Amino acid sequence: MPSKTVNEYGSITIENEVIARIAGYAVMGCFGIVGMAAKNVKDGIVQLLKMESLTKGVRLSAAGNSLSIDLHIIVEYGTNIPAIAEVLVSAVKYRVEESAGVPVSSINIFVEGIRV
């Protein structure tokens, strides 16, 4: 469901693809992240995504007037995963709420792999 804002001048509609791209860029800017992951459901194989297809590692779902975001990531070996997750949550929530004006209710992080 796209985000829609209405005021006296008209309406603004922000597609889910745009919000997912904002979240993907916020993830890639964090320390310890190698990339976003796309899971091949048929084979159960996880693959590292290129910058052009970051949105495949982000899942959005609407909960009332706010969003729930699922992030599928690959982390760098030797990093503290709970610390990375904490930074990711705050960075993605800030970027999405400031850029798109959509409140974020929850962010779920799925670590799909570790890259050396």
PyMOL CGO cylinders between C-alpha atoms (Angstrom):
from pymol import cmd
from pymol.cgo import CYLINDER

trace = [
    CYLINDER, 0.00, 0.00, 0.00, 1.61, 3.27, -1.10, 0.3, 1, 1, 1, 1, 1, 1,
    CYLINDER, 1.61, 3.27, -1.10, 1.91, 6.13, 1.36, 0.3, 1, 1, 1, 1, 1, 1,
    CYLINDER, 1.91, 6.13, 1.36, -0.50, 8.96, 0.62, 0.3, 1, 1, 1, 1, 1, 1,
    CYLINDER, -0.50, 8.96, 0.62, -0.50, 12.46, 2.11, 0.3, 1, 1, 1, 1, 1, 1,
    CYLINDER, -0.50, 12.46, 2.11, -3.27, 14.94, 1.39, 0.3, 1, 1, 1, 1, 1, 1,
    CYLINDER, -3.27, 14.94, 1.39, -3.23, 18.68, 2.11, 0.3, 1, 1, 1, 1, 1, 1,
    CYLINDER, -3.23, 18.68, 2.11, -4.97, 21.80, 0.78, 0.3, 1, 1, 1, 1, 1, 1,
    CYLINDER, -4.97, 21.80, 0.78, -2.68, 21.88, -2.28, 0.3, 1, 1, 1, 1, 1, 1,
    CYLINDER, -2.68, 21.88, -2.28, -3.29, 18.32, -3.41, 0.3, 1, 1, 1, 1, 1, 1,
    CYLINDER, -3.29, 18.32, -3.41, -2.00, 14.84, -2.66, 0.3, 1, 1, 1, 1, 1, 1,
    CYLINDER, -2.00, 14.84, -2.66, 1.40, 13.15, -2.59, 0.3, 1, 1, 1, 1, 1, 1,
    CYLINDER, 1.40, 13.15, -2.59, 1.69, 9.42, -3.20, 0.3, 1, 1, 1, 1, 1, 1,
    CYLINDER, 1.69, 9.42, -3.20, 4.93, 7.59, -2.39, 0.3, 1, 1, 1, 1, 1, 1,
    CYLINDER, 4.93, 7.59, -2.39, 5.20, 4.08, -3.81, 0.3, 1, 1, 1, 1, 1, 1,
    CYLINDER, 5.20, 4.08, -3.81, 6.50, 1.18, -1.73, 0.3, 1, 1, 1, 1, 1, 1,
    CYLINDER, 6.50, 1.18, -1.73, 9.42, 0.76, -4.14, 0.3, 1, 1, 1, 1, 1, 1,
    CYLINDER, 9.42, 0.76, -4.14, 10.66, 4.24, -3.23, 0.3, 1, 1, 1, 1, 1, 1,
    CYLINDER, 10.66, 4.24, -3.23, 10.38, 3.59, 0.52, 0.3, 1, 1, 1, 1, 1, 1,
    CYLINDER, 10.38, 3.59, 0.52, 12.18, 0.26, 0.09, 0.3, 1, 1, 1, 1, 1, 1,
    CYLINDER, 12.18, 0.26, 0.09, 14.99, 1.98, -1.83, 0.3, 1, 1, 1, 1, 1, 1,
    CYLINDER, 14.99, 1.98, -1.83, 15.35, 4.61, 0.93, 0.3, 1, 1, 1, 1, 1, 1,
    CYLINDER, 15.35, 4.61, 0.93, 15.61, 1.82, 3.51, 0.3, 1, 1, 1, 1, 1, 1,
    CYLINDER, 15.61, 1.82, 3.51, 18.10, -0.10, 1.34, 0.3, 1, 1, 1, 1, 1, 1,
    CYLINDER, 18.10, -0.10, 1.34, 20.39, 2.90, 0.97, 0.3, 1, 1, 1, 1, 1, 1,
    CYLINDER, 20.39, 2.90, 0.97, 20.23, 3.52, 4.73, 0.3, 1, 1, 1, 1, 1, 1,
    CYLINDER, 20.23, 3.52, 4.73, 21.27, -0.10, 5.34, 0.3, 1, 1, 1, 1, 1, 1,
    CYLINDER, 21.27, -0.10, 5.34, 24.19, 0.09, 2.92, 0.3, 1, 1, 1, 1, 1, 1,
    CYLINDER, 24.19, 0.09, 2.92, 25.50, 3.18, 4.70, 0.3, 1, 1, 1, 1, 1, 1,
    CYLINDER, 25.50, 3.18, 4.70, 25.96, 1.30, 7.98, 0.3, 1, 1, 1, 1, 1, 1,
    CYLINDER, 25.96, 1.30, 7.98, 29.25, -0.19, 9.17, 0.3, 1, 1, 1, 1, 1, 1,
    CYLINDER, 29.25, -0.19, 9.17, 29.57, -3.98, 9.03, 0.3, 1, 1, 1, 1, 1, 1,
    CYLINDER, 29.57, -3.98, 9.03, 27.01, -4.53, 6.27, 0.3, 1, 1, 1, 1, 1, 1,
    CYLINDER, 27.01, -4.53, 6.27, 28.29, -6.33, 3.19, 0.3, 1, 1, 1, 1, 1, 1,
    CYLINDER, 28.29, -6.33, 3.19, 24.99, -6.11, 1.34, 0.3, 1, 1, 1, 1, 1, 1,
    CYLINDER, 24.99, -6.11, 1.34, 21.33, -6.96, 1.12, 0.3, 1, 1, 1, 1, 1, 1,
    CYLINDER, 21.33, -6.96, 1.12, 20.26, -10.56, 0.59, 0.3, 1, 1, 1, 1, 1, 1,
    CYLINDER, 20.26, -10.56, 0.59, 17.67, -12.09, -1.69, 0.3, 1, 1, 1, 1, 1, 1,
    CYLINDER, 17.67, -12.09, -1.69, 16.56, -15.58, -0.87, 0.3, 1, 1, 1, 1, 1, 1,
    CYLINDER, 16.56, -15.58, -0.87, 15.79, -17.96, -3.70, 0.3, 1, 1, 1, 1, 1, 1,
    CYLINDER, 15.79, -17.96, -3.70, 12.68, -19.59, -2.28, 0.3, 1, 1, 1, 1, 1, 1,
    CYLINDER, 12.68, -19.59, -2.28, 12.87, -22.55, -4.63, 0.3, 1, 1, 1, 1, 1, 1,
    CYLINDER, 12.87, -22.55, -4.63, 16.41, -23.55, -3.69, 0.3, 1, 1, 1, 1, 1, 1,
    CYLINDER, 16.41, -23.55, -3.69, 16.79, -21.89, -0.29, 0.3, 1, 1, 1, 1, 1, 1,
    CYLINDER, 16.79, -21.89, -0.29, 19.96, -20.20, -1.58, 0.3, 1, 1, 1, 1, 1, 1,
    CYLINDER, 19.96, -20.20, -1.58, 20.84, -16.71, -0.39, 0.3, 1, 1, 1, 1, 1, 1,
    CYLINDER, 20.84, -16.71, -0.39, 22.53, -14.36, -2.85, 0.3, 1, 1, 1, 1, 1, 1,
    CYLINDER, 22.53, -14.36, -2.85, 24.20, -10.99, -2.39, 0.3, 1, 1, 1, 1, 1, 1,
    CYLINDER, 24.20, -10.99, -2.39, 22.35, -8.20, -4.19, 0.3, 1, 1, 1, 1, 1, 1,
    CYLINDER, 22.35, -8.20, -4.19, 23.92, -5.44, -6.24, 0.3, 1, 1, 1, 1, 1, 1,
    CYLINDER, 23.92, -5.44, -6.24, 23.11, -1.77, -5.58, 0.3, 1, 1, 1, 1, 1, 1,
    CYLINDER, 23.11, -1.77, -5.58, 20.55, -1.74, -8.41, 0.3, 1, 1, 1, 1, 1, 1,
    CYLINDER, 20.55, -1.74, -8.41, 18.37, -4.38, -6.77, 0.3, 1, 1, 1, 1, 1, 1,
    CYLINDER, 18.37, -4.38, -6.77, 18.51, -3.40, -3.08, 0.3, 1, 1, 1, 1, 1, 1,
    CYLINDER, 18.51, -3.40, -3.08, 14.74, -3.41, -2.81, 0.3, 1, 1, 1, 1, 1, 1,
    CYLINDER, 14.74, -3.41, -2.81, 14.59, -7.22, -3.12, 0.3, 1, 1, 1, 1, 1, 1,
    CYLINDER, 14.59, -7.22, -3.12, 16.12, -7.46, 0.36, 0.3, 1, 1, 1, 1, 1, 1,
    CYLINDER, 16.12, -7.46, 0.36, 13.47, -5.18, 1.89, 0.3, 1, 1, 1, 1, 1, 1,
    CYLINDER, 13.47, -5.18, 1.89, 9.90, -6.22, 2.66, 0.3, 1, 1, 1, 1, 1, 1,
    CYLINDER, 9.90, -6.22, 2.66, 7.28, -3.64, 3.62, 0.3, 1, 1, 1, 1, 1, 1,
    CYLINDER, 7.28, -3.64, 3.62, 3.93, -4.25, 5.24, 0.3, 1, 1, 1, 1, 1, 1,
    CYLINDER, 3.93, -4.25, 5.24, 1.39, -1.71, 6.37, 0.3, 1, 1, 1, 1, 1, 1,
    CYLINDER, 1.39, -1.71, 6.37, 0.08, -1.82, 9.93, 0.3, 1, 1, 1, 1, 1, 1,
    CYLINDER, 0.08, -1.82, 9.93, -2.63, 0.81, 10.18, 0.3, 1, 1, 1, 1, 1, 1,
    CYLINDER, -2.63, 0.81, 10.18, -1.05, 4.11, 9.18, 0.3, 1, 1, 1, 1, 1, 1,
    CYLINDER, -1.05, 4.11, 9.18, 2.53, 2.95, 9.90, 0.3, 1, 1, 1, 1, 1, 1,
    CYLINDER, 2.53, 2.95, 9.90, 4.98, 0.58, 8.25, 0.3, 1, 1, 1, 1, 1, 1,
    CYLINDER, 4.98, 0.58, 8.25, 6.67, -2.60, 9.34, 0.3, 1, 1, 1, 1, 1, 1,
    CYLINDER, 6.67, -2.60, 9.34, 9.99, -3.19, 7.57, 0.3, 1, 1, 1, 1, 1, 1,
    CYLINDER, 9.99, -3.19, 7.57, 11.82, -6.52, 7.18, 0.3, 1, 1, 1, 1, 1, 1,
    CYLINDER, 11.82, -6.52, 7.18, 15.50, -6.30, 6.22, 0.3, 1, 1, 1, 1, 1, 1,
    CYLINDER, 15.50, -6.30, 6.22, 17.43, -9.30, 4.89, 0.3, 1, 1, 1, 1, 1, 1,
    CYLINDER, 17.43, -9.30, 4.89, 21.14, -8.57, 5.25, 0.3, 1, 1, 1, 1, 1, 1,
    CYLINDER, 21.14, -8.57, 5.25, 24.59, -10.11, 4.94, 0.3, 1, 1, 1, 1, 1, 1,
    CYLINDER, 24.59, -10.11, 4.94, 27.11, -8.98, 7.56, 0.3, 1, 1, 1, 1, 1, 1,
    CYLINDER, 27.11, -8.98, 7.56, 30.89, -8.83, 7.61, 0.3, 1, 1, 1, 1, 1, 1,
    CYLINDER, 30.89, -8.83, 7.61, 32.69, -11.58, 9.52, 0.3, 1, 1, 1, 1, 1, 1,
    CYLINDER, 32.69, -11.58, 9.52, 33.95, -10.51, 12.95, 0.3, 1, 1, 1, 1, 1, 1,
    CYLINDER, 33.95, -10.51, 12.95, 31.45, -7.73, 13.56, 0.3, 1, 1, 1, 1, 1, 1,
    CYLINDER, 31.45, -7.73, 13.56, 29.11, -7.50, 16.53, 0.3, 1, 1, 1, 1, 1, 1,
    CYLINDER, 29.11, -7.50, 16.53, 25.70, -8.44, 15.08, 0.3, 1, 1, 1, 1, 1, 1,
    CYLINDER, 25.70, -8.44, 15.08, 23.56, -6.99, 17.95, 0.3, 1, 1, 1, 1, 1, 1,
    CYLINDER, 23.56, -6.99, 17.95, 25.41, -3.67, 17.64, 0.3, 1, 1, 1, 1, 1, 1,
    CYLINDER, 25.41, -3.67, 17.64, 24.90, -3.65, 13.87, 0.3, 1, 1, 1, 1, 1, 1,
    CYLINDER, 24.90, -3.65, 13.87, 21.20, -4.40, 14.32, 0.3, 1, 1, 1, 1, 1, 1,
    CYLINDER, 21.20, -4.40, 14.32, 20.79, -1.54, 16.80, 0.3, 1, 1, 1, 1, 1, 1,
    CYLINDER, 20.79, -1.54, 16.80, 22.44, 0.93, 14.43, 0.3, 1, 1, 1, 1, 1, 1,
    CYLINDER, 22.44, 0.93, 14.43, 20.40, -0.39, 11.49, 0.3, 1, 1, 1, 1, 1, 1,
    CYLINDER, 20.40, -0.39, 11.49, 17.10, 0.06, 13.30, 0.3, 1, 1, 1, 1, 1, 1,
    CYLINDER, 17.10, 0.06, 13.30, 17.81, 3.66, 14.23, 0.3, 1, 1, 1, 1, 1, 1,
    CYLINDER, 17.81, 3.66, 14.23, 19.28, 4.59, 10.81, 0.3, 1, 1, 1, 1, 1, 1,
    CYLINDER, 19.28, 4.59, 10.81, 16.49, 3.04, 8.74, 0.3, 1, 1, 1, 1, 1, 1,
    CYLINDER, 16.49, 3.04, 8.74, 13.73, 4.39, 10.99, 0.3, 1, 1, 1, 1, 1, 1,
    CYLINDER, 13.73, 4.39, 10.99, 15.20, 7.91, 10.85, 0.3, 1, 1, 1, 1, 1, 1,
    CYLINDER, 15.20, 7.91, 10.85, 15.75, 7.90, 7.07, 0.3, 1, 1, 1, 1, 1, 1,
    CYLINDER, 15.75, 7.90, 7.07, 12.30, 6.53, 6.20, 0.3, 1, 1, 1, 1, 1, 1,
    CYLINDER, 12.30, 6.53, 6.20, 10.42, 8.78, 8.60, 0.3, 1, 1, 1, 1, 1, 1,
    CYLINDER, 10.42, 8.78, 8.60, 12.35, 11.91, 7.55, 0.3, 1, 1, 1, 1, 1, 1,
    CYLINDER, 12.35, 11.91, 7.55, 12.41, 11.25, 3.80, 0.3, 1, 1, 1, 1, 1, 1,
    CYLINDER, 12.41, 11.25, 3.80, 8.96, 9.77, 3.22, 0.3, 1, 1, 1, 1, 1, 1,
    CYLINDER, 8.96, 9.77, 3.22, 7.09, 11.12, 6.25, 0.3, 1, 1, 1, 1, 1, 1,
    CYLINDER, 7.09, 11.12, 6.25, 5.74, 7.65, 7.07, 0.3, 1, 1, 1, 1, 1, 1,
    CYLINDER, 5.74, 7.65, 7.07, 5.87, 6.44, 10.68, 0.3, 1, 1, 1, 1, 1, 1,
    CYLINDER, 5.87, 6.44, 10.68, 7.70, 3.13, 11.16, 0.3, 1, 1, 1, 1, 1, 1,
    CYLINDER, 7.70, 3.13, 11.16, 6.22, 0.83, 13.79, 0.3, 1, 1, 1, 1, 1, 1,
    CYLINDER, 6.22, 0.83, 13.79, 8.77, -2.00, 13.65, 0.3, 1, 1, 1, 1, 1, 1,
    CYLINDER, 8.77, -2.00, 13.65, 11.94, -3.09, 11.88, 0.3, 1, 1, 1, 1, 1, 1,
    CYLINDER, 11.94, -3.09, 11.88, 12.80, -6.79, 11.74, 0.3, 1, 1, 1, 1, 1, 1,
    CYLINDER, 12.80, -6.79, 11.74, 16.34, -7.79, 10.78, 0.3, 1, 1, 1, 1, 1, 1,
    CYLINDER, 16.34, -7.79, 10.78, 17.15, -11.19, 9.27, 0.3, 1, 1, 1, 1, 1, 1,
    CYLINDER, 17.15, -11.19, 9.27, 20.86, -11.99, 9.02, 0.3, 1, 1, 1, 1, 1, 1,
    CYLINDER, 20.86, -11.99, 9.02, 20.99, -14.29, 5.99, 0.3, 1, 1, 1, 1, 1, 1,
    CYLINDER, 20.99, -14.29, 5.99, 24.74, -14.78, 5.89, 0.3, 1, 1, 1, 1, 1, 1,
    CYLINDER, 24.74, -14.78, 5.89, 28.25, -13.78, 6.89, 0.3, 1, 1, 1, 1, 1, 1,
    CYLINDER, 28.25, -13.78, 6.89, 30.89, -12.80, 4.35, 0.3, 1, 1, 1, 1, 1, 1,
    CYLINDER, 30.89, -12.80, 4.35, 34.63, -12.95, 5.03, 0.3, 1, 1, 1, 1, 1, 1,
]
cmd.load_cgo(trace, "trace")
